[in-house]
Amino acid sequence: MKKHFRYIPAFHFHWLTRYYDPMMRWLFPESGIKAGLIAQARLQPGQVVLDAGCGTGTLTLLIKQTEPGAAVYGLDMDFRALSIAQEKIGKTGENITLQLGSAACLPYPDKSFDRIFASLMLHHLTRQDKQLMLGEAFRVLKPGGELHVADFGAPHDAVMWLISWIVRWFEEIHDHVLGLLPVFMADAGFDPVQEMVRYRTFAGPIALYRAKKPAGNDSAVRIREKSQGCLQRG
């Protein structure tokens, strides 16, 4: 039986997808977050890079423009957002491969990528699918590869606590508010997992994380077996 992954579309409703880009610029310091996420990845020519949950392709395009020598892929399960990304990238003429699919069941072979990005995507997934996505990211990363995440983090002051506890009723961010996202990364096999920087925004605190797949790790076998289950169900 085919597994259906549940996700929350951009701003909760499909009809709001067309307004995603301008709303993101208003709610978040988007350019700073995306630039910081790319900078911490230290991209190099010849690397293979995946933007998992690429949405409308803003980060995907910026990755390619920052390092033209990288092979860049974008994946998202929302065909409306992916259509916007295709149109946006098509206007630039950049060579980027986009694919419709779930980040919780990545359609790529083991050890395919040097870097994986997940920008403001994980809070759209249920806890189970967050854990599946992180396990899948571990599987398809090469040894020594890195996962770079921007998403809601645990609030560290009263104002951010208040905003976070309001927003959690609209998105799957409860685990993020509790500070569990780095725990989930470590459980998937990543080591070390580092919080690089934190932003205060109108929607709550946003943290940037860098998580590395060790160059040699016996847990890779366990993660691979778990991840292959989603491929068999699909």
C-alpha positions as CSV (number, residue, x, y, z in Angstrom):
1,M,0.0,0.0,0.0
2,K,1.3,3.4,-0.9
3,K,2.1,5.7,2.0
4,H,0.7,9.2,1.9
5,F,2.7,11.7,3.8
6,R,0.9,14.6,5.5
7,Y,2.2,18.1,5.2
8,I,1.0,21.6,5.8
9,P,1.1,23.7,2.6
10,A,2.6,27.2,2.5
11,F,0.8,29.3,5.1
12,H,-1.5,26.4,5.9
13,F,-3.8,26.8,2.8
14,H,-3.1,26.0,-0.8
15,W,-4.8,29.2,-2.0
16,L,-2.2,31.2,-0.1
17,T,0.8,29.7,-2.0
18,R,0.8,32.4,-4.6
19,Y,1.4,35.0,-1.8
20,Y,4.2,32.9,-0.2
21,D,7.2,34.9,-1.4
22,P,6.0,38.4,-0.4
23,M,4.7,37.2,2.9
24,M,8.0,35.5,3.7
25,R,9.8,38.8,3.0
26,W,7.5,40.5,5.4
27,L,7.5,38.0,8.2
28,F,11.1,36.9,8.2
29,P,14.6,38.5,7.5
30,E,14.5,36.0,4.5
31,S,17.5,37.3,2.6
32,G,19.7,37.2,5.8
33,I,18.5,33.7,6.8
34,K,19.1,32.2,3.3
35,A,22.4,33.9,2.9
36,G,23.5,32.7,6.3
37,L,22.4,29.2,5.6
38,I,24.4,29.1,2.3
39,A,27.4,30.7,3.9
40,Q,27.7,28.1,6.6
41,A,27.6,25.3,4.0
42,R,30.8,26.4,2.4
43,L,29.8,25.2,-1.1
44,Q,32.5,24.1,-3.5
45,P,32.5,23.5,-7.3
46,G,31.6,19.9,-8.2
47,Q,29.4,19.3,-5.1
48,V,26.0,17.8,-5.5
49,V,23.4,19.8,-3.5
50,L,19.7,19.1,-2.6
51,D,17.2,21.7,-1.5
52,A,14.6,19.4,0.2
53,G,11.2,21.0,0.4
54,C,12.4,23.7,-2.0
55,G,8.9,25.4,-2.2
56,T,8.9,28.3,-4.6
57,G,12.6,27.8,-5.3
58,T,14.1,31.0,-3.8
59,L,16.8,29.3,-1.9
60,T,17.4,26.7,-4.7
61,L,18.1,29.5,-7.1
62,L,20.3,31.3,-4.7
63,I,22.4,28.2,-4.0
64,K,23.1,27.8,-7.8
65,Q,23.9,31.5,-8.2
66,T,26.2,31.4,-5.2
67,E,28.1,28.3,-6.5
68,P,27.5,27.9,-10.2
69,G,29.9,24.9,-10.3
70,A,27.6,22.8,-8.0
71,A,24.9,20.5,-9.4
72,V,21.7,21.6,-7.7
73,Y,18.5,19.7,-7.2
74,G,15.2,20.9,-5.7
75,L,12.4,18.7,-4.4
76,D,8.9,19.5,-3.0
77,M,5.6,17.7,-2.7
78,D,3.4,20.7,-3.3
79,F,3.0,20.9,-7.1
80,R,1.7,24.5,-6.9
81,A,4.8,25.7,-5.2
82,L,7.0,23.7,-7.5
83,S,5.3,25.3,-10.5
84,I,6.2,28.7,-9.2
85,A,9.8,27.5,-8.7
86,Q,9.9,26.2,-12.2
87,E,8.8,29.5,-13.7
88,K,11.1,31.5,-11.5
89,I,14.2,29.4,-12.4
90,G,13.2,29.2,-16.0
91,K,13.4,33.0,-16.3
92,T,17.1,32.9,-15.2
93,G,18.2,30.1,-17.5
94,E,20.0,28.3,-14.6
95,N,20.4,24.5,-14.8
96,I,18.6,23.2,-11.8
97,T,16.7,19.9,-11.6
98,L,13.3,20.1,-9.9
99,Q,11.3,17.0,-8.8
100,L,7.9,16.4,-7.2
101,G,8.2,14.2,-4.2
102,S,8.3,13.9,-0.4
103,A,11.3,14.8,1.7
104,A,10.2,12.0,4.1
105,C,10.9,9.5,1.3
106,L,13.7,10.9,-0.9
107,P,13.7,9.4,-4.4
108,Y,17.5,9.3,-4.6
109,P,20.2,6.6,-4.1
110,D,22.3,6.3,-0.9
111,K,25.3,8.7,-0.7
112,S,24.1,11.0,-3.5
113,F,24.7,14.5,-2.0
114,D,27.4,16.6,-0.5
115,R,25.0,19.1,1.0
116,I,21.3,19.1,1.8
117,F,19.3,22.2,2.7
118,A,16.0,22.3,4.5
119,S,14.8,25.9,4.9
120,L,11.6,26.5,6.9
121,M,10.3,23.1,5.8
122,L,10.4,20.7,8.8
123,H,7.7,22.6,10.7
124,H,5.3,21.6,7.9
125,L,5.7,17.9,8.7
126,T,4.3,15.7,11.5
127,R,6.8,14.4,14.1
128,Q,6.9,11.1,12.4
129,D,7.6,12.6,9.0
130,K,10.2,15.0,10.5
131,Q,12.1,11.9,11.8
132,L,11.7,10.1,8.5
133,M,13.0,13.1,6.6
134,L,16.1,13.4,8.8
135,G,16.8,9.7,8.4
136,E,16.4,10.0,4.7
137,A,18.8,13.0,4.6
138,F,21.3,10.9,6.5
139,R,20.9,8.1,4.0
140,V,21.4,10.1,0.8
141,L,24.3,12.2,2.1
142,K,27.8,11.1,1.4
143,P,30.0,10.3,4.4
144,G,31.2,13.7,5.7
145,G,28.3,15.4,4.0
146,E,26.2,18.1,5.8
147,L,22.6,18.9,6.4
148,H,21.8,22.6,6.8
149,V,18.5,23.5,8.4
150,A,16.7,26.8,9.0
151,D,13.5,26.4,11.1
152,F,11.7,27.4,14.3
153,G,13.8,26.9,17.4
154,A,13.3,26.9,21.2
155,P,12.4,30.5,22.4
156,H,14.8,32.0,24.9
157,D,12.8,35.0,26.1
158,A,9.2,35.8,27.1
159,V,8.2,37.5,23.9
160,M,9.4,34.7,21.7
161,W,7.8,32.1,24.0
162,L,4.4,33.9,23.6
163,I,4.7,34.1,19.8
164,S,5.8,30.5,19.5
165,W,3.0,29.2,21.6
166,I,0.5,31.1,19.5
167,V,2.0,29.9,16.1
168,R,2.1,26.3,17.3
169,W,-1.7,26.1,16.9
170,F,-1.3,26.7,13.2
171,E,1.8,24.7,12.3
172,E,3.6,21.5,13.5
173,I,6.1,23.5,15.6
174,H,5.5,22.1,19.1
175,D,8.6,19.9,18.9
176,H,10.6,22.9,17.8
177,V,9.4,25.0,20.7
178,L,10.5,22.2,23.0
179,G,14.0,22.2,21.4
180,L,13.6,18.7,20.0
181,L,14.8,19.4,16.4
182,P,18.5,19.0,17.2
183,V,17.6,15.9,19.2
184,F,15.9,14.4,16.2
185,M,19.0,15.1,14.1
186,A,21.2,13.4,16.5
187,D,18.9,10.4,16.7
188,A,19.1,10.1,12.9
189,G,22.9,9.7,13.2
190,F,24.2,13.2,12.7
191,D,27.2,14.1,14.7
192,P,28.0,16.9,15.5
193,V,24.7,18.9,15.5
194,Q,25.4,22.6,15.9
195,E,23.1,25.6,16.3
196,M,24.9,28.3,14.3
197,V,22.8,31.4,14.8
198,R,19.4,32.5,15.9
199,Y,17.0,35.2,14.6
200,R,14.1,36.9,16.3
201,T,11.1,37.3,13.9
202,F,7.5,38.2,14.0
203,A,6.6,34.5,13.8
204,G,9.0,33.4,16.5
205,P,12.7,32.4,16.8
206,I,14.4,30.9,13.7
207,A,17.6,28.9,14.3
208,L,20.1,27.8,11.7
209,Y,21.6,24.3,12.3
210,R,24.6,22.4,10.8
211,A,24.5,18.6,11.1
212,K,27.3,16.4,9.8
213,K,27.1,12.8,8.7
214,P,30.3,11.2,10.1
215,A,32.8,9.9,7.6
216,G,32.4,6.4,9.1
217,N,29.4,5.4,11.1
218,D,27.9,2.0,11.8
219,S,24.5,3.6,12.4
220,A,24.3,4.3,8.6
221,V,23.2,0.7,8.2
222,R,20.4,1.1,10.7
223,I,19.2,4.4,9.1
224,R,19.4,2.9,5.6
225,E,17.2,-0.1,6.5
226,K,14.7,2.2,8.2
227,S,14.6,4.6,5.2
228,Q,14.3,1.8,2.6
229,G,11.0,0.9,4.2
230,C,9.4,4.1,2.9
231,L,10.6,3.2,-0.6
232,Q,9.1,-0.2,-0.4
233,R,5.8,1.2,0.8
234,G,5.8,3.8,-1.9
